[in-house]
Amino acid sequence: MSSEIPNPDDNDVQAAQVMSARIEDEMEQSYIDYAMSVIAGRALPDVRDGLKPVHRRILYAMHEAGVTSRSSHRKSSSIVGETMGDFHPHGDSAIYDALARMAQDFSMRVPLVDGQGNFGSVDGDPPAAMRYTEARMSPIAEELLADIEKDTVDFQSNYDDRLTEPEVLPSAFPNLLVNGSSGIAVGMSTNIPPHNLGEIVDATIHLIDNPECTIEELMDHVKGPDFPTAANIVGRNAIHQAYKTGRGRIRVRAEIDVEQDAKGNDERIVVTELPYQENKARLIERIADDVNDGKIEGIRDLRDESDRDGIRVVVELKRGASAEIVKNQLLDNHLESTFGVINLALVDGQPKVLDLKETLQEYLKHRREVVRRRSEYDLGEAEDRAHILEGRLTALENADDVVELIRDSESRDDAKEALMEAYGFSEAQVDHIVSMQLGSLTSMEAEAIEEEYEDVQATIERLNEILDDESELLGVIKDELRDIKDEYADERRTSIIEDTGSITREELIPQEDVVVVVTEDDYIKRMPATTFRAQNRGGKGIIGTDLKEDDQVSSVFFANTHDYLLCFTNHGQVYQLKTYEIPEMSRTARGKSAVNVIDLDQGEEIEAVVNTDEMDEDEFFTMVTRDGYIKRTAVDDFSNILSTGIRAIRLEDDDALVDVEVTDNTRDIIIATTEGMSIRFDEDEVRAMGRTARGVRGIQLTGDDKVAGVAAVEEDRHEWLLTVTKNGYGKRTDIGNYRTQSRNGKGLIDIKTTKRNGPTCAIETVAPGDHLVAMSETGQIMRTRVDEISTVGRNTMGVIVMDLDDGDHVAAVDVVPAARASAESEKDVETDDAEEPAAEAE
């Protein structure tokens, strides 16, 4: 079998050499090449001029086309076409988007393009088509291109090698910090906020004068980002972090004012400044959605009154709504955003995260090179001009001989050679001399040439000083920066306000005493305690809730909106509840399902509520059950309560938790039963137990008797035991009438539970000035001073406390401490003609 030599003319000739490569290595290298192409060629700005290639090419194309701030506006489509055809072959859409952004005063701190037409809005409206809009360079954009024709920057070939384009613009001011930049590359992104031009110039000059200065010293000049849409930066710590590390998260908050309406009756919230890059139209939609969903309450109307003069979003409030609460809710959810600073830019073609000082140092390094190259260019031009002027001056000094020599020459070339031989002129000099007009031989012309020569010599001397002395060169940079500041800088727009901490929902809720009602069908609501004025005892009270058919009130308790409550249920569970989480509703409203607030099981009812703000670590929860068991458990055991609750006591034989008191190892305990018995003993007789324990016997029950409640007696306090029965009767009895016994006894008679009175409903220890809040099963609620209730002995029937309709009973009671009870004036006290039954003697 013979081998054949391939024919070079054959189309199927194999490669002379085949190289093997691992596909993962090839993919890795190809991806890195692609990533660097995107990073350097599209997505990231150059630290020197703060521009991405597309922005740089747009401005250079406008410069080449003469579309400056002094020319007329040019169709955007023309500018885009020239940029795309000569420098940026990546599609007209990308070029026009970049052009439009440079014209938006809400995107750029100092717009680089002067646009005419619709270039978009803060509502997210897109610019009009490029065939409808016109543009030209803004005056400050020309400062980025100033002296570009003086060999100040390097040029490179364009994409098809027909033309050249600048690698970077001379940039007479630190545009990267002034206008900021944002972009997403492959594996990295940049997000640089805009700043105030005057502050950045001051910081740059300070760095020139103090090269070893710290970032903190630079921050004496640069207060923080300065957004074109103004608004407020919250706190300074994030600014410091961003400037020191190149990364940070800055909170930006809208500017909000509270105004009165035209009649001076209702308040309105007016938003006049929005966080940077916030879409106003979408913001208003989100607020409206939250209002409709009930997430934000108190807003009656929402409208946009913005015009060419600025932003104005008006939030009309409902009558009685708190402007401060609504304002903070809007801030918490909508009117505050976070600007994530990533100060990433290209340094020598490589991406690098820079702090504030490094950014300015890189700019100054570039600017020094620009001024040096410009000075060298100007020096060369000046020296060439001086050389020409020297020849002209020599010719003027020998005007007669020069004229005669030229006249005697047969041709211009002969004249040049004769002049060069006679006076040692250079070729450039004789070119000018033979072109001189006779009019230039006058004395005035000669004087003008001498003056120009002196000026050129002074220029040469100055340029040499700049090139030979670094301080002179830096002085030129400073002078030029000051000129730009004087011409273009404006006042700071974004304010920096102190960070008072994150706003919690609790802080939005005013402190207010409320009455909370829970029904057996698990409806719950809260009402201001001021809704219920103190009445004389024996009244009917007023309606406190609207009940469904076959529903009835199961519990009522008094609390403050900022209280953290522990709710103990008949099933022996305990739940944690924040009062302000309970929906506030009118007294004639039914309430809302409790499942949204507290996850109760079927048949589970709240039996006792304890305010955690009033507890100390060394205290105990003392719990009693329906069957007479008592247990004490340390407060610390209830530090971590799940949303689904935790077990507070173990119940057996269908027993149920009835009541809970907080004790401190110094109290006496009184347990009362439904049939009017009571027992008092020292709490030390009940040892502390864990949450899952059942407890010990507290009282011996006879027959069908059950425990009604428990009370804790505080030493050195003038107290009575208040007993309330199901039929609305009650009495106060001095604590001293209840002698101390050992636990697990039968106790003494507390109250006569006759057919008139009904069984005991609840007991409480009360003091002068306390108020009693009682609520019936049908929803009637009454508030009265405990001083209105007669003080009698133990074995008595008591007096009427609440006048109930037939078939109605007291469902629950609570006591408002004197310190929190509202003082009632005489006109607020309601009287009742019901005759008070006489108290029976013991």
C-alpha positions in Angstrom: 0.0 0.0 0.0 1.7 3.2 -1.1 1.2 6.7 0.4 0.1 9.5 -1.9 1.5 13.0 -1.7 -1.3 15.5 -1.5 -1.8 17.9 -4.4 -1.5 21.5 -3.3 -4.3 22.4 -5.7 -6.7 19.9 -4.2 -9.4 21.5 -2.0 -9.3 18.6 0.4 -5.6 19.1 1.4 -5.1 18.5 5.1 -3.4 21.0 7.4 0.3 20.6 7.6 0.2 20.7 11.4 -2.7 19.9 13.8 -2.5 21.1 17.4 -4.4 19.3 20.2 -6.1 21.4 22.9 -8.3 20.6 25.9 -11.7 22.0 25.3 -12.1 23.3 28.8 -8.8 25.2 28.4 -9.9 26.6 25.1 -13.3 27.6 26.5 -11.7 29.2 29.5 -9.3 31.3 27.4 -12.0 32.3 24.9 -14.3 33.3 27.7 -11.6 35.4 29.3 -10.9 37.1 26.0 -14.6 37.8 25.5 -15.0 39.1 29.1 -12.0 41.5 28.7 -13.4 42.7 25.4 -16.7 43.6 27.1 -15.0 45.1 30.1 -12.6 47.3 28.2 -14.7 47.9 25.1 -18.2 48.5 26.3 -19.2 48.3 29.9 -16.7 50.0 32.1 -15.7 53.7 32.1 -12.0 54.8 32.0 -10.9 56.4 35.2 -9.2 59.3 33.3 -12.2 60.8 31.5 -15.1 58.8 33.1 -16.5 57.7 29.8 -17.3 54.4 28.2 -16.2 53.9 24.6 -19.7 54.7 23.2 -19.9 58.0 25.0 -16.4 59.0 24.0 -17.1 58.2 20.4 -20.3 60.1 20.4 -18.6 63.2 21.7 -15.6 62.9 19.4 -17.9 62.4 16.4 -19.8 65.6 17.3 -16.5 67.4 17.7 -15.3 66.2 14.3 -18.6 67.2 12.7 -18.5 70.7 14.3 -21.6 70.0 16.4 -20.4 72.2 19.3 -22.3 74.3 21.8 -21.9 77.3 19.5 -23.4 75.5 16.4 -27.0 74.8 15.7 -28.6 71.6 16.8 -28.2 68.6 14.6 -30.6 65.7 14.1 -29.8 62.9 16.5 -30.1 60.4 13.7 -27.3 62.2 11.9 -25.1 62.2 14.9 -25.9 58.5 15.5 -25.2 57.7 11.9 -21.8 59.4 11.9 -20.8 57.7 15.2 -21.9 54.3 14.0 -20.3 54.6 10.5 -17.0 56.0 11.7 -16.3 54.7 15.2 -18.9 52.5 16.9 -20.3 49.7 14.7 -22.6 48.2 17.5 -26.0 49.4 16.3 -27.9 52.6 16.3 -30.1 51.8 19.3 -27.2 51.5 21.8 -25.7 54.7 20.5 -28.9 56.7 20.7 -29.7 55.4 24.2 -26.2 56.6 25.3 -26.7 60.0 23.5 -30.2 60.4 25.1 -28.8 59.7 28.6 -26.1 62.3 28.3 -28.9 64.8 27.6 -31.1 63.9 30.6 -30.7 66.4 33.4 -32.3 63.9 35.8 -29.6 61.3 34.9 -26.4 63.4 34.5 -25.3 65.9 37.2 -23.8 68.0 34.4 -25.4 66.9 31.1 -22.8 66.6 28.2 -25.4 66.9 25.5 -27.7 69.8 24.9 -30.9 68.1 23.6 -33.8 69.6 21.8 -37.0 67.5 21.9 -38.3 64.6 24.0 -35.3 62.8 25.6 -37.4 60.9 28.2 -38.6 61.7 31.7 -38.5 60.6 35.3 -41.7 58.6 34.7 -39.7 56.2 32.6 -41.0 57.5 29.3 -38.5 56.6 26.5 -37.0 59.3 24.3 -38.7 60.1 21.0 -37.3 58.5 17.9 -33.9 59.8 16.9 -35.4 61.3 13.7 -37.5 63.7 15.8 -34.9 64.9 18.3 -31.9 67.2 17.9 -28.7 67.6 19.8 -25.4 69.3 20.2 -22.6 69.3 22.7 -23.1 71.2 25.9 -20.5 73.8 26.8 -19.0 71.7 29.6 -18.6 68.7 27.2 -16.2 70.8 25.2 -14.0 70.9 28.2 -13.6 67.2 27.9 -12.3 67.6 24.4 -10.3 70.8 24.9 -6.8 70.7 23.3 -7.4 67.3 21.8 -5.8 68.6 18.5 -2.5 69.4 20.4 -1.3 65.8 20.7 -2.5 65.6 24.3 -3.8 62.0 24.1 -3.0 58.9 22.1 -5.1 57.9 19.1 -5.9 54.5 17.7 -7.3 53.2 14.5 -11.0 52.9 14.2 -12.7 49.6 13.6 -11.9 49.5 9.8 -8.6 51.4 9.9 -9.9 54.3 7.8 -9.7 56.8 10.6 -8.3 57.3 14.1 -10.1 57.9 17.3 -8.8 59.0 20.8 -8.1 56.3 23.3 -9.2 58.8 26.0 -10.3 62.4 26.1 -8.1 65.1 27.7 -10.9 65.7 30.3 -10.3 69.1 31.9 -12.4 68.0 35.0 -12.8 64.7 36.9 -15.9 63.6 34.9 -16.0 60.1 36.4 -16.9 61.5 39.8 -18.9 64.4 38.6 -21.3 62.5 36.4 -20.8 59.0 37.8 -21.3 55.9 35.8 -23.1 52.5 35.8 -22.6 49.4 33.8 -22.7 45.6 33.9 -19.7 43.7 32.5 -19.0 40.0 32.5 -18.5 39.0 36.1 -18.4 42.5 37.4 -20.3 45.8 37.5 -19.8 49.4 38.3 -22.1 51.9 40.0 -20.5 55.3 40.6 -22.7 58.1 42.0 -22.6 61.6 40.6 -21.0 64.4 42.7 -21.0 68.2 42.9 -18.5 69.7 40.4 -17.3 72.4 42.8 -16.7 69.9 45.7 -14.7 67.6 43.4 -12.6 70.4 42.1 -11.9 71.6 45.6 -10.9 68.1 46.6 -8.6 67.7 43.5 -6.9 71.0 44.3 -6.4 69.9 47.9 -4.8 66.7 46.8 -2.5 68.6 44.5 -1.4 70.8 47.4 -1.3 67.9 49.9 -0.3 64.6 48.1 -0.1 62.8 51.5 -3.6 63.8 52.6 -6.0 61.3 54.0 -9.4 60.3 52.6 -11.0 62.0 55.7 -9.3 65.3 54.6 -10.7 64.9 51.1 -14.1 64.3 52.6 -13.9 67.8 54.2 -14.5 69.0 50.6 -16.5 66.1 49.1 -19.5 65.9 51.5 -21.1 63.0 49.6 -22.8 62.1 46.3 -24.8 64.9 44.8 -27.7 63.5 42.7 -29.3 65.5 39.9 -32.7 64.6 41.4 -31.6 66.0 44.8 -33.3 64.2 47.7 -31.5 63.3 50.9 -28.7 60.9 51.9 -29.4 59.3 55.3 -26.4 59.1 57.5 -22.7 59.6 56.8 -21.3 56.2 57.8 -22.1 54.6 54.4 -20.5 57.6 52.6 -17.3 57.1 54.6 -17.4 53.4 53.8 -17.8 54.0 50.1 -15.0 56.6 49.9 -12.6 54.5 51.9 -13.2 51.1 50.3 -14.8 51.9 46.9 -17.9 50.0 48.0 -20.9 51.0 50.1 -24.7 51.1 50.4 -26.0 54.7 50.6 -29.7 55.2 51.7 -31.4 57.9 49.7 -34.7 59.4 50.9 -37.2 61.5 49.2 -37.9 65.1 50.3 -41.3 65.2 52.0 -43.3 68.1 53.3 -46.6 68.2 55.2 -49.0 70.9 54.2 -52.5 71.9 55.0 -55.2 71.9 52.4 -56.7 75.1 51.0 -59.3 75.2 53.8 -56.8 74.4 56.5 -58.7 71.4 57.7 -56.9 68.3 56.4 -53.2 67.6 56.0 -51.5 66.4 52.9 -48.1 64.9 52.2 -46.2 66.5 49.3 -43.1 64.8 47.7 -40.9 67.3 45.9 -37.7 65.3 45.4 -37.2 61.6 44.6 -34.3 59.2 45.1 -31.9 59.0 42.1 -33.1 56.9 39.2 -36.5 56.3 40.8 -39.4 55.9 38.3 -42.0 58.4 39.4 -45.0 56.8 37.6 -44.2 53.3 38.9 -43.7 54.7 42.4 -47.1 56.2 42.4 -48.6 52.9 41.1 -46.9 50.9 43.9 -48.2 53.3 46.6 -51.7 53.1 45.1 -51.6 49.3 45.2 -50.5 49.2 48.8 -53.4 51.6 49.7 -55.9 49.4 47.9 -54.5 46.3 49.6 -54.8 47.9 53.0 -51.0 47.9 53.6 -51.0 51.7 54.0 -53.9 53.3 55.8 -55.0 56.9 56.1 -54.6 57.9 52.4 -57.7 59.4 50.7 -56.3 60.4 47.3 -53.0 60.3 45.4 -52.1 62.5 42.4 -49.2 63.7 40.4 -49.0 67.5 40.1 -45.4 67.5 38.6 -44.6 70.0 35.8 -41.6 71.5 34.1 -40.8 73.4 37.3 -40.2 70.2 39.3 -41.7 67.1 41.0 -44.8 67.4 43.1 -46.6 64.2 44.2 -49.5 65.0 46.5 -50.9 62.4 49.0 -54.2 63.5 50.5 -55.0 62.1 53.9 -58.2 61.0 55.4 -59.7 63.1 58.1 -58.1 62.3 61.4 -55.2 60.3 59.9 -51.7 61.0 61.3 -49.5 62.6 58.7 -46.4 61.5 60.6 -47.5 57.8 60.6 -48.4 57.8 56.9 -45.2 59.7 56.0 -43.1 57.1 57.8 -44.9 54.2 56.2 -44.2 55.7 52.8 -40.6 56.2 53.6 -40.3 52.7 54.9 -41.8 51.1 51.8 -41.5 53.4 48.9 -39.7 56.7 49.3 -36.3 55.5 50.4 -34.0 53.5 48.3 -30.4 52.2 48.5 -27.7 53.2 46.1 -25.0 50.5 46.0 -21.7 52.2 45.3 -19.1 50.1 43.3 -16.3 52.5 42.3 -15.0 50.2 39.6 -13.2 51.7 36.6 -10.5 50.9 34.1 -7.0 51.8 35.2 -4.4 51.2 32.4 -6.9 49.0 30.7 -7.6 46.8 33.8 -10.7 46.9 36.0 -9.9 48.1 39.5 -12.0 49.2 42.5 -10.8 52.6 43.7 -11.3 54.6 46.8 -11.8 58.4 46.6 -8.2 59.3 46.8 -7.1 56.7 44.3 -9.7 58.0 41.8 -8.5 61.5 42.1 -4.8 60.4 41.9 -5.5 58.5 38.7 -7.2 61.6 37.2 -4.3 63.9 38.2 -1.8 61.4 36.7 -3.8 61.7 33.4 -4.1 65.4 33.6 -0.4 65.9 34.2 0.3 64.0 31.1 -2.2 66.0 29.1 -0.8 69.4 30.3 2.8 68.2 29.7 2.0 67.0 26.1 0.1 70.2 25.4 2.9 72.3 26.7 5.4 70.4 24.5 3.2 70.9 21.5 2.7 74.6 22.2 6.4 75.0 22.8 7.2 73.5 19.4 4.7 75.8 17.8 6.1 78.8 19.6 9.7 77.9 18.8 8.8 77.5 15.1 7.1 80.9 15.1 10.0 82.5 16.9 12.3 81.1 14.2 10.3 82.7 11.5 10.1 86.0 13.3 13.8 86.1 13.8 14.3 85.7 10.0 11.8 88.5 9.3 13.5 90.8 11.8 16.9 90.2 10.2 15.4 90.9 6.8 13.9 94.2 8.1 17.2 95.3 9.5 18.7 94.7 6.0 15.7 95.6 4.0 17.5 97.6 1.2 20.1 94.8 0.6 17.4 92.1 0.8 15.2 93.9 -1.7 18.0 94.5 -4.0 19.2 90.9 -3.8 15.8 89.6 -4.5 15.3 92.0 -7.4 18.6 91.0 -9.0 17.8 87.3 -8.8 16.5 85.6 -11.9 13.9 83.4 -10.1 12.3 82.9 -6.6 14.5 79.9 -6.0 17.6 81.9 -6.9 16.5 84.6 -4.5 16.0 82.0 -1.7 19.5 80.5 -2.3 21.1 84.0 -2.3 19.4 85.0 0.9 20.3 81.7 2.6 24.0 82.2 1.5 24.1 85.8 2.4 22.4 85.8 5.8 22.3 82.2 6.9 18.5 81.9 6.7 16.8 78.6 7.0 14.6 77.4 4.2 11.5 78.1 6.4 12.7 81.6 7.0 13.4 82.5 3.3 10.0 81.0 2.4 8.4 83.7 4.6 10.8 86.5 3.5 10.3 86.1 -0.2 6.5 86.1 0.4 6.6 89.3 2.4 4.7 92.2 0.9 6.3 95.7 0.5 3.8 97.0 3.0 5.4 95.0 5.7 8.5 97.1 5.4 6.9 100.0 7.2 8.1 101.0 10.6 4.7 100.1 12.2 4.8 96.6 10.7 8.4 96.2 12.0 7.3 97.3 15.4 4.4 94.8 15.4 6.8 91.9 14.4 9.1 92.9 17.3 6.2 92.9 19.8 5.0 89.5 18.5 8.6 88.2 18.8 8.8 89.3 22.4 5.5 87.7 23.2 6.5 84.5 21.6 9.8 84.5 23.6 7.8 85.0 26.8 5.5 82.1 25.9 8.5 79.9 25.2 10.0 80.9 28.6 6.7 80.1 30.4 6.3 76.8 28.6 9.8 75.8 29.6 9.1 76.7 33.2 6.0 74.5 33.1 7.9 71.5 31.6 10.9 71.9 33.9 9.1 72.5 37.2 6.4 70.0 38.4 5.0 72.6 40.7 4.4 75.0 37.8 2.7 72.3 35.8 0.4 71.5 38.8 -0.3 75.2 39.2 -1.6 75.2 35.6 -3.9 72.3 36.4 -5.2 74.1 39.5 -5.8 77.3 37.6 -7.8 75.5 34.9 -9.8 73.6 37.5 -10.7 76.8 39.3 -11.8 78.4 35.9 -14.1 75.4 35.3 -15.5 75.6 38.8 -16.2 79.3 38.4 -18.0 78.9 35.1 -19.9 75.6 35.6 -20.3 74.7 39.3 -23.6 75.2 41.0 -25.0 74.7 44.5 -25.2 71.3 46.1 -28.6 69.7 45.5 -28.6 66.5 47.7 -28.8 67.1 51.5 -27.2 64.8 54.0 -29.4 64.1 57.1 -28.5 62.2 60.2 -29.4 58.6 60.5 -31.8 58.2 63.4 -31.9 54.5 62.9 -34.2 52.2 61.0 -37.9 53.0 61.3 -39.8 50.2 62.8 -43.5 49.7 62.6 -43.8 50.2 66.3 -42.3 53.7 66.0 -45.1 54.6 63.5 -47.8 53.8 66.0 -48.7 56.5 68.6 -48.8 55.3 72.2 -52.5 55.0 73.2 -54.4 53.1 75.8 -56.9 50.7 74.1 -59.5 48.1 74.9 -59.1 44.8 73.1 -62.1 42.5 72.5 -62.0 38.8 71.5 -65.0 36.7 70.7 -65.6 32.9 70.8 -65.6 32.8 67.0 -62.1 34.4 67.1 -62.9 37.9 66.0 -60.5 40.5 67.5 -60.2 44.2 67.5 -58.9 47.2 69.5 -60.6 50.4 70.3 -59.3 53.6 72.0 -59.9 53.5 75.7 -61.2 57.0 75.5 -64.1 55.7 73.6 -65.6 54.5 76.9 -66.1 57.1 79.5 -66.3 56.2 83.1 -69.9 55.7 84.2 -71.6 55.4 87.6 -71.9 51.8 88.5 -75.1 50.0 87.6 -75.3 51.4 84.1 -75.8 49.4 81.0 -72.7 50.7 79.3 -72.5 51.1 75.5 -72.2 48.7 72.6 -68.6 47.5 72.3 -68.7 45.2 69.3 -71.0 43.8 66.6 -71.4 40.1 67.0 -72.3 37.4 64.5 -75.3 35.3 65.2 -74.5 32.7 68.0 -71.2 34.4 68.7 -70.4 36.0 72.1 -67.5 37.8 73.8 -64.9 35.6 75.3 -62.4 38.1 76.7 -61.7 41.8 77.1 -58.5 43.4 78.3 -56.9 46.9 78.7 -53.5 47.6 77.1 -51.3 50.2 75.5 -50.6 50.0 71.7 -46.9 49.6 72.5 -47.4 46.8 75.0 -45.9 43.3 74.3 -48.5 40.9 75.7 -48.5 37.3 76.6 -51.8 35.7 76.0 -52.6 32.6 78.0 -55.4 30.4 76.7 -57.7 27.8 78.3 -55.7 25.1 76.5 -52.6 25.9 78.5 -50.8 27.6 75.6 -49.2 31.0 75.7 -48.8 33.4 72.7 -46.9 36.6 72.2 -48.9 39.5 70.8 -48.0 43.1 70.1 -51.0 45.3 70.8 -50.6 47.5 67.7 -50.8 44.3 65.5 -54.5 44.1 66.5 -56.6 45.9 63.9 -58.1 49.2 65.2 -61.8 49.4 64.5 -64.9 51.3 65.8 -66.9 50.0 68.7 -69.8 49.0 66.4 -67.5 47.0 64.1 -67.3 43.2 64.4 -63.5 42.9 64.2 -61.3 40.8 62.0 -60.4 37.2 62.2 -57.9 36.6 64.9 -56.0 34.1 62.8 -54.2 37.1 61.2 -52.9 38.1 64.6 -52.8 35.0 66.9 -53.1 31.4 65.8 -55.7 29.9 68.1 -57.0 26.4 67.8 -60.7 25.4 67.6 -62.3 26.1 71.0 -59.2 27.9 72.3 -59.9 31.1 74.1 -57.7 33.8 75.8 -58.2 33.6 79.6 -55.4 35.9 80.8 -53.2 38.6 79.4 -49.9 39.7 80.9 -48.0 42.8 79.9 -44.3 41.9 79.6 -43.2 45.5 80.1 -44.1 45.2 83.7 -42.1 42.0 84.4 -38.7 41.5 85.9 -36.4 38.5 85.3 -36.8 37.2 88.9 -40.6 37.1 88.7 -43.0 34.2 88.1 -46.1 33.4 86.2 -48.6 32.0 88.8 -51.3 29.9 86.9 -54.5 28.3 88.2 -56.7 25.8 86.5 -60.4 25.2 86.5 -59.9 22.0 88.7 -58.0 23.9 91.4 -54.4 23.3 90.4 -51.8 26.0 90.8 -48.3 26.3 89.4 -45.5 28.9 89.4 -43.0 29.1 86.5 -40.1 31.5 86.1 -40.5 34.3 83.6 -37.2 33.3 82.0 -38.8 30.1 80.7 -41.0 32.1 78.4 -38.2 34.1 76.6 -38.6 32.4 73.2 -42.2 32.1 72.2 -43.0 30.8 68.8 -45.6 32.3 66.5 -47.6 29.1 67.1 -47.3 29.5 70.8 -45.6 27.3 73.4 -47.0 25.2 76.3 -47.4 27.1 79.6 -48.9 24.3 81.7 -49.7 20.6 81.3 -53.4 20.0 81.6 -55.0 16.6 82.4 -58.6 15.2 82.7 -60.1 17.9 80.5 -58.8 20.6 82.9 -58.5 24.1 81.6 -56.3 27.1 82.4 -58.4 29.8 84.0 -56.2 32.8 85.1 -52.6 34.0 85.5 -50.9 36.5 87.8 -47.4 37.8 87.9 -45.8 37.3 91.4 -42.3 38.0 92.8 -41.9 35.5 95.7 -43.3 38.1 98.2 -47.0 37.9 97.4 -50.0 36.1 98.9 -52.2 34.3 96.5 -56.1 34.3 96.6 -58.0 31.7 94.5 -61.7 32.2 94.1 -64.3 29.7 92.9 -67.5 30.1 90.9 -69.6 29.1 93.9 -68.2 32.0 96.0 -65.4 30.3 97.9 -61.8 31.7 98.3 -58.5 30.7 99.8 -55.5 32.8 100.6 -52.0 31.4 101.1 -48.3 32.4 100.7 -47.0 31.9 97.2 -43.9 30.1 98.7 -46.2 27.2 99.3 -46.0 26.5 95.6 -42.6 25.7 94.4 -41.3 26.9 91.1 -41.8 24.3 88.2 -41.1 24.0 84.5 -43.5 24.9 81.7 -44.6 21.3 81.1 -45.5 20.6 84.8 -49.1 20.3 85.9 -48.7 22.0 89.3 -50.1 21.2 92.8 -53.5 21.5 94.4 -54.3 25.1 95.3 -57.9 24.7 96.6 -60.2 21.8 97.4 -63.4 22.0 95.3 -66.7 20.4 96.3 -69.4 19.2 94.0 -69.4 21.0 90.7 -67.5 24.0 91.9 -64.8 25.3 89.6 -62.0 27.9 90.0 -63.0 31.4 88.7 -59.8 33.3 89.0 -56.7 34.2 90.9 -55.4 37.4 92.5 -52.0 38.4 93.9 -51.9 40.5 97.0 -49.1 43.2 97.1 -47.7 44.1 100.5 -47.7 47.7 101.7 -50.5 48.6 99.3 -54.0 49.6 100.3 -55.9 47.0 98.3 -59.3 45.4 98.1 -60.4 42.2 96.5 -63.0 43.0 93.8 -65.3 40.1 93.0 -67.6 40.3 89.9 -70.4 37.7 89.2 -71.9 36.5 86.0 -75.2 38.5 86.5 -73.4 41.8 86.8 -73.0 42.1 90.6 -69.9 42.8 92.5 -68.3 44.0 95.7 -65.0 45.3 97.2 -63.7 43.6 100.4 -60.7 44.6 102.4 -57.8 42.2 101.9 -57.5 41.9 105.6 -60.8 40.0 105.8 -59.1 37.0 104.0 -56.9 35.3 106.6 -53.9 33.3 105.4 -54.2 29.6 105.3 -52.3 26.7 103.9 -52.9 25.8 100.3 -55.2 22.9 99.3 -57.8 23.9 101.8 -61.5 24.5 101.3 -61.1 28.2 102.1 -63.6 30.8 103.2 -66.8 32.3 101.7 -66.0 35.2 99.5 -69.4 36.1 98.1 -72.9 34.8 98.2 -73.6 33.3 94.8 -77.3 33.4 94.8 -79.7 33.1 91.9 -79.7 36.9 91.8 -75.9 37.2 91.7 -75.0 34.1 89.6 -71.7 32.4 89.9 -68.4 34.3 90.4 -67.0 35.5 87.1 -63.6 37.0 88.1 -61.6 38.5 91.0 -59.1 41.3 90.9 -57.0 43.2 93.5 -57.8 46.9 93.2 -56.6 50.1 94.7 -58.0 53.7 95.0 -58.4 55.3 91.6 -58.5 52.1 89.5 -61.2 51.7 86.9 -63.1 48.5 86.1 -63.9 47.5 82.5 -66.6 44.9 82.2 -68.0 43.4 79.0 -71.1 41.2 78.5 -71.4 38.2 76.3 -73.6 40.2 73.9 -71.0 43.0 73.4 -72.1 45.7 75.9 -69.1 47.3 77.6 -69.0 49.5 80.7 -66.2 51.3 82.4 -66.6 52.5 86.0 -64.5 53.6 88.9 -63.9 50.9 91.5 -64.6 53.6 94.1 -68.2 53.4 92.9 -68.5 49.8 94.1 -69.4 49.4 97.7 -66.9 48.1 100.2 -68.6 45.2 102.2 -67.6 42.1 104.1 -66.8 38.7 102.7 -70.1 36.8 103.1 -72.3 39.3 101.3 -74.1 39.5 98.0 -72.7 42.8 96.8 -74.3 45.5 94.6 -75.1 45.8 90.9 -72.1 46.8 88.9 -73.5 46.4 85.3 -77.1 46.3 84.3 -77.6 43.4 82.0 -80.4 42.5 79.7 -82.3 39.2 80.3 -80.2 36.3 79.2 -77.0 38.3 79.0 -74.0 37.7 81.3 -70.7 39.2 82.1 -68.1 37.6 79.8 -64.8 39.2 81.1 -63.5 42.0 83.2 -60.2 43.9 83.4 -58.8 46.6 85.7 -57.3 49.9 84.5 -54.6 50.9 87.0 -55.1 54.4 88.5 -51.9 55.6 87.0 -53.3 55.0 83.5 -56.9 55.7 84.1 -58.2 58.9 82.5 -59.5 61.6 84.8 -63.1 62.2 84.1 -64.8 65.6 84.5 -68.2 65.9 86.0 -69.9 66.4 82.7 -68.5 63.2 81.3 -70.0 61.1 84.2 -73.1 59.4 83.1 -75.8 58.8 85.8 -78.3 56.0 85.9 -81.7 56.0 87.6 -81.3 52.3 88.5 -81.9 51.8 92.1 -78.9 50.4 93.9 -79.8 47.3 95.9 -78.8 47.5 99.5 -75.7 45.6 100.6 -76.5 42.7 102.8 -74.8 42.5 106.1 -72.4 39.6 106.8 
